Amino acid sequence: MERKIRVLVAKAGLDGHDRGAKVVAAALRDAGMEVIYTGLRQTPEMIVEAALQEDVDAIGISILSGAHMTIFPRILELMKEKNLNDVLLFGGGIIPDEDLKKLKEMGVGELFTPGAPTTEIIDFLKKWVVQTDDE
């Protein structure tokens, strides 16, 4: 039997718009994944602690506030401190192409911009978890 993929979905920072995060969380659940949604206004520290406590495979961050170049690097830093080396950090939101490239170079797995089909996110997560399990 295939194990359930565990994903933490969070809204980081002061961004108060969470419809996209809820749509993604619902799509991941519908695809058979176990989803922990932390809600609005989470700090990087709160997100990483929740990921550690929930033993997740992936952390998905939704950002529309423009704070992506601060929040993603801080989450990556905290993940390293907590030895969450086998946890994928991915995200979505309004992120300029130039910043998408920089964030991926830093270690963010994938970033999905508005309009990305939820099937693309689901397929990416499934492929990543299978590759990680095979290692």
C-alpha positions as CSV (number, residue, x, y, z in Angstrom):
1,M,0.0,0.0,0.0
2,E,1.3,3.4,-0.9
3,R,1.9,5.7,2.0
4,K,0.1,9.0,2.4
5,I,2.1,12.1,1.6
6,R,2.0,14.6,4.5
7,V,2.0,18.2,3.5
8,L,1.9,21.3,5.7
9,V,0.3,24.3,4.0
10,A,0.9,27.8,5.5
11,K,0.3,31.4,4.9
12,A,3.4,33.2,6.1
13,G,3.7,36.8,7.2
14,L,1.0,39.4,7.3
15,D,-0.7,38.4,4.1
16,G,-4.4,38.0,4.9
17,H,-5.6,36.4,1.7
18,D,-5.7,32.6,2.0
19,R,-8.2,31.4,-0.7
20,G,-5.4,30.1,-2.9
21,A,-3.8,28.2,0.0
22,K,-7.2,26.7,0.8
23,V,-7.8,25.6,-2.8
24,V,-4.4,23.9,-3.0
25,A,-4.9,22.3,0.4
26,A,-8.3,20.9,-0.8
27,A,-6.8,19.7,-4.1
28,L,-4.0,17.9,-2.2
29,R,-6.5,16.2,0.1
30,D,-8.6,15.2,-2.8
31,A,-5.5,13.6,-4.3
32,G,-5.2,11.4,-1.2
33,M,-2.6,13.5,0.7
34,E,-2.8,14.3,4.4
35,V,-2.8,18.1,4.7
36,I,-2.1,20.2,7.8
37,Y,-3.3,23.8,7.2
38,T,-1.8,26.2,9.8
39,G,-3.9,29.2,8.8
40,L,-3.0,32.8,8.4
41,R,-0.2,35.0,9.7
42,Q,2.3,32.2,10.5
43,T,6.0,33.1,11.3
44,P,8.8,31.0,9.7
45,E,9.5,29.7,13.2
46,M,5.9,28.6,13.7
47,I,5.8,26.9,10.3
48,V,9.1,25.0,10.8
49,E,8.0,23.9,14.3
50,A,4.7,22.7,13.0
51,A,6.4,20.8,10.2
52,L,8.7,19.1,12.7
53,Q,5.9,18.2,15.0
54,E,3.7,16.9,12.2
55,D,6.5,14.9,10.5
56,V,5.6,16.2,7.1
57,D,7.2,15.3,3.7
58,A,6.7,18.9,2.4
59,I,6.0,22.4,3.4
60,G,3.9,24.6,1.0
61,I,4.0,28.3,1.6
62,S,1.6,30.7,0.0
63,I,2.8,34.3,-0.4
64,L,1.2,37.3,-2.0
65,S,2.6,40.0,0.2
66,G,6.0,40.5,-1.5
67,A,7.9,39.2,1.4
68,H,9.0,36.0,-0.4
69,M,12.8,36.9,-0.5
70,T,12.7,37.2,3.3
71,I,10.3,34.4,4.3
72,F,11.6,31.6,2.1
73,P,15.3,32.0,3.0
74,R,14.4,32.2,6.7
75,I,12.3,29.0,6.5
76,L,15.2,27.3,4.7
77,E,17.6,28.4,7.4
78,L,15.3,27.1,10.2
79,M,14.8,23.8,8.3
80,K,18.6,23.3,8.2
81,E,18.9,24.1,11.9
82,K,16.2,21.5,12.8
83,N,17.7,18.9,10.4
84,L,14.6,18.8,8.2
85,N,16.9,17.9,5.3
86,D,14.4,15.4,3.8
87,V,11.5,17.9,3.8
88,L,10.6,19.7,0.6
89,L,9.9,23.4,0.7
90,F,7.7,24.6,-2.1
91,G,5.3,27.5,-2.6
92,G,3.3,29.8,-4.6
93,G,2.0,33.2,-5.1
94,I,2.9,36.4,-6.8
95,I,6.7,36.1,-7.3
96,P,8.7,37.8,-10.1
97,D,10.6,35.5,-12.4
98,E,13.9,36.9,-11.3
99,D,13.1,36.0,-7.7
100,L,11.7,32.6,-8.7
101,K,15.2,31.7,-10.0
102,K,17.0,33.0,-7.0
103,L,14.7,31.1,-4.6
104,K,15.2,27.8,-6.5
105,E,18.9,28.3,-6.4
106,M,18.7,28.7,-2.6
107,G,16.9,25.4,-2.3
108,V,13.2,26.0,-2.7
109,G,11.9,23.0,-4.6
110,E,9.3,24.6,-6.9
111,L,7.2,27.8,-7.0
112,F,3.8,27.9,-8.6
113,T,2.4,31.2,-9.8
114,P,-1.3,32.2,-10.0
115,G,-3.1,30.1,-12.5
116,A,-0.9,27.0,-12.1
117,P,-3.2,23.9,-12.3
118,T,-3.5,22.1,-9.0
119,T,-2.7,18.9,-11.0
120,E,0.7,20.3,-11.6
121,I,1.3,20.8,-7.9
122,I,0.0,17.3,-7.1
123,D,2.2,15.7,-9.8
124,F,5.3,17.6,-8.6
125,L,4.8,16.5,-5.0
126,K,4.1,12.8,-5.9
127,K,7.2,12.7,-8.1
128,W,9.4,14.4,-5.4
129,V,8.2,12.1,-2.6
130,V,8.7,8.9,-4.7
131,Q,12.3,10.0,-5.7
132,T,13.1,10.8,-2.0
133,D,11.7,7.5,-0.8
134,D,13.8,5.7,-3.4
135,E,17.0,7.3,-2.1
